[in-house]
Amino acid sequence: MNALIFAAGLGTRLKPLTNQLPKALAPLDGKPLLWHAINGLKGTGVERIVVNVHHYACQIIDYLNSETWWTEVVVSDESEQLMDTGGGLLKAQSLFIPNKSILIRNVDIVTSTNVESFIYSHQQNGNDATLMVKKRSTSRYLQFDRSMQLCGWRNTKTHEAIEIFPVDNKQELAFSGIHIIEPHLLDQLGEVRPFSIIKAYLELAQNNRIIGYEVAESDLWFDVGTIEKLKKAELYYKSGKNSFLR
């Protein structure tokens, strides 16, 4: 299996920390977020990890080269143009081991969810893509039918909505920033350009199995993309609940 860690973001919500540091190198318990993201993939069957870079790309590349990792780690360089999540996936395509699933995660996510169980569910159900989702408050919700097939999206702030097909009693869940995609879907994404992978999933869901994997509400989950949330995660870690770091 391949893995892709999205580490190219500008980290604007982490300012002033990211004025001279990429988000991926922001410290959590004395280690960069990227360190936690890479080591959280141990034991999942990942054979190659691709890390995309843009903001302070050289700092991330230097850091990756300074460490000895448990598996092969390579860089997808977006220094010239930030490609967003969908474009970042397509730009990295040539770096993946061919014909193997791609586990994707944001660098600023930490969770206690069992990633191995998530992967197993994806494989056993023959999904084309599986999105990790959770019941939590957010402004943007993914919508699923009773079989957990992706069927829509809704933004509660802007009132924008996308409906793939009409469904009674839609279930609305928040995306957790971790997903798996089968390589054949990449051929349906068009040319390399900046675009959102979530919007692409919504289009692909018309003819493919794009399935939500709901994790337990008790599972810890942090988007540490802001100073406040990074501090909150740090407090959890120092309280002795460090098993949540994945």
Stockholm file with secondary structure:
# STOCKHOLM 1.0

chainA/1-246         MNALIFAAGLGTRLKPLTNQLPKALAPLDGKPLLWHAINGLKGTGVERIVVNVHHYACQIIDYLNSETWWTEVVVSDESEQLMDTGGGLLKAQSLFIPNKSILIRNVDIVTSTNVESFIYSHQQNGNDATLMVKKRSTSRYLQFDRSMQLCGWRNTKTHEAIEIFPVDNKQELAFSGIHIIEPHLLDQLGEVRPFSIIKAYLELAQNNRIIGYEVAESDLWFDVGTIEKLKKAELYYKSGKNSFLR
#=GR chainA/1-246 SS CEEEEECCCCCGGGTTGGGSSCGGGCEETTEEHHHHHHHTTTTTTCCEEEEEECTTHHHHHHHHHHSCCSSEEEEEECSSCCCHHHHHHHHTGGGSCTTCCEEEEETTEEECSCHHHHHHHHHHTTCSEEEEEECCCCSEEEEECTTCBEEEEEETTTCCEEESSCCSSCEEEEEEEEEEECGGGGGGSCSSCCCCHHHHHHHHTTTSCEEEEECCTTSCEEECCSHHHHHHHHHHHHTTCGGGCC
#=GC SS_cons         CEEEEECCCCCGGGTTGGGSSCGGGCEETTEEHHHHHHHTTTTTTCCEEEEEECTTHHHHHHHHHHSCCSSEEEEEECSSCCCHHHHHHHHTGGGSCTTCCEEEEETTEEECSCHHHHHHHHHHTTCSEEEEEECCCCSEEEEECTTCBEEEEEETTTCCEEESSCCSSCEEEEEEEEEEECGGGGGGSCSSCCCCHHHHHHHHTTTSCEEEEECCTTSCEEECCSHHHHHHHHHHHHTTCGGGCC
//
